[in-house]
């Protein structure tokens, strides 16, 4: 999924969970790969807890399930079948159907969803490619405090534009192209 990624994602997510959510409280956490393509994501035991989901729908069955259930506000073009276009699309609210495009930036999404049916909160980090997905995850790890101040406990969706990392995995702060408040 991440090509030649440096595979720092589990450490980033673990550090994020440690720093943000654990605080002075004792919680159990683990890094788990999402269900195999043939498995039913509804049976994924981790759905009962809060999740940070890394990766777009073509490779991540949990993300596919949330798209199918219309619980997310943004979709990236790789999550649409048979398209070579590069865009992110708004799936809800006043801007329904709006497409965000860029010729010079690689698009990524960071989105926080409250799943009331399952009693959980899910944060999605995804891009069109593995390096952009890595950059979205890095953005979350670096900016969780400012996101908490800006959005509090409310859901949100961000479309970010990263300079094309060209699989170098050097982090460069993105441009915020769209913010949706839940």
C-alpha positions in Angstrom: 0.0 0.0 0.0 2.8 2.5 0.8 5.3 1.5 -1.8 8.7 2.3 -0.5 7.3 4.2 2.5 9.5 4.5 5.5 6.8 2.8 7.5 6.8 5.3 10.3 2.9 5.4 10.2 2.4 3.0 13.1 4.8 5.0 15.3 3.0 8.2 14.3 -0.4 6.9 15.1 0.9 5.4 18.4 2.5 8.7 19.3 -0.7 10.5 18.3 -2.8 8.3 20.5 -0.4 8.6 23.4 -0.2 12.3 23.2 -3.8 13.2 22.5 -6.1 10.7 23.9 -4.3 8.8 26.6 -3.1 11.8 28.7 -3.0 10.7 32.3 -5.5 7.9 31.8 -4.8 4.2 31.1 -6.1 3.0 27.8 -5.3 -0.1 25.8 -4.4 0.5 22.1 -2.9 -1.4 19.3 -2.1 -1.1 15.6 -4.1 -3.4 13.5 -4.3 -3.9 9.8 -7.8 -3.5 8.4 -9.7 -6.6 7.4 -8.6 -8.5 4.3 -10.4 -7.7 1.1 -12.5 -10.9 1.4 -13.5 -10.3 5.0 -16.6 -8.4 6.2 -15.5 -5.1 7.7 -18.6 -5.1 9.8 -17.0 -8.0 11.8 -13.8 -6.1 12.5 -13.6 -6.1 16.3 -11.8 -2.8 16.4 -14.9 -1.0 15.2 -16.1 -0.9 18.8 -13.3 1.5 19.7 -12.0 4.8 18.3 -9.9 4.4 15.2 -7.3 6.2 13.1 -7.8 4.7 9.6 -4.9 5.2 7.1 -5.5 4.7 3.4 -8.2 5.2 0.7 -11.0 2.8 -0.1 -9.3 0.8 -2.9 -7.0 -0.7 -0.2 -8.9 -0.1 3.0 -12.1 -2.0 3.6 -13.0 0.1 6.6 -12.9 3.3 4.5 -14.9 1.5 1.8 -17.6 0.6 4.4 -17.8 4.2 5.6 -18.2 5.5 2.0 -20.8 2.9 1.3 -22.8 4.0 4.4 -22.5 7.7 3.5 -20.8 8.6 6.8 -18.0 10.6 5.3 -18.0 14.2 3.9 -15.1 14.0 1.4 -14.1 11.4 -1.2 -10.8 11.4 -3.2 -10.9 10.5 -6.9 -9.0 7.2 -6.4 -12.1 6.0 -4.5 -14.2 6.3 -7.7 -14.0 3.5 -10.2 -12.6 4.1 -13.7 -11.4 7.7 -13.3 -8.0 9.2 -14.1 -9.0 12.6 -12.8 -7.4 14.1 -9.7 -10.0 15.7 -7.4 -11.6 15.5 -4.0 -15.4 15.6 -3.9 -17.8 16.9 -1.3 -20.4 14.3 -0.4 -22.6 16.2 2.0 -23.8 19.6 3.1 -24.2 22.9 1.2 -21.3 22.2 -1.2 -22.6 18.7 -2.1 -21.0 17.6 -5.4 -18.3 20.3 -5.4 -14.9 19.1 -6.7 -11.6 20.4 -5.5 -8.8 20.1 -8.0 -5.2 21.2 -8.4 -2.7 20.9 -11.2 0.2 21.6 -8.9 -0.7 19.9 -5.6 -1.4 16.3 -4.6 -4.7 16.1 -2.7 -5.2 14.4 0.6 -8.0 14.2 3.1 -8.0 14.2 6.9 -11.5 13.7 8.3 -13.0 13.0 11.7 -16.3 11.2 11.8 -18.6 10.4 14.7 -20.2 7.1 14.1 -23.2 7.2 16.4 -24.5 3.8 15.4 -21.3 2.1 16.5 -20.5 4.6 19.3 -17.1 5.4 18.0 -15.0 8.2 16.5 -13.0 7.5 13.3 -10.2 9.7 11.9 -9.4 9.1 8.2 -6.0 10.0 6.7 -5.8 9.3 2.9 -4.3 10.5 -0.3 -4.2 9.5 -3.9 -0.9 7.7 -3.5 1.0 6.1 -0.6 3.3 9.1 -0.1 0.3 11.5 0.0 -1.4 9.3 2.5 1.8 9.3 4.6 1.8 13.2 4.4 -1.9 13.3 5.5 -1.0 11.1 8.5 2.0 13.3 9.3 -0.2 16.4 9.1 -2.6 14.9 11.7 0.3 14.0 14.0 1.8 17.5 13.7 -1.4 19.4 13.9 -3.7 17.6 16.3 -3.6 20.3 18.9 -4.6 23.1 16.5 -7.3 20.9 15.0 -8.6 20.2 18.6 -8.6 24.0 19.3 -10.3 24.8 15.9 -13.0 22.0 15.8 -13.2 20.8 19.4 -15.0 17.5 19.6 -17.0 18.2 16.4 -16.5 16.2 13.2 -14.6 17.9 10.4 -13.2 17.1 7.0 -10.1 18.8 5.4 -8.9 18.7 1.8 -5.2 19.4 1.9 -2.9 20.1 -1.0 0.7 18.8 -0.7 3.5 19.7 -2.9 4.2 16.5 -4.9 6.5 14.6 -2.6 7.6 12.4 -5.5 8.0 9.5 -3.0 10.7 11.2 -1.1 8.7 11.3 2.2 10.0 14.8 3.2 7.2 16.6 5.0 6.2 20.0 3.7 3.2 21.7 5.2 0.2 21.6 2.9 -2.2 24.2 1.7 -5.7 23.9 3.2 -8.0 23.8 0.2 -11.3 23.1 2.0 -12.6 22.7 5.5 -16.0 21.3 6.3 -17.3 21.6 9.9 -19.6 18.9 11.1 
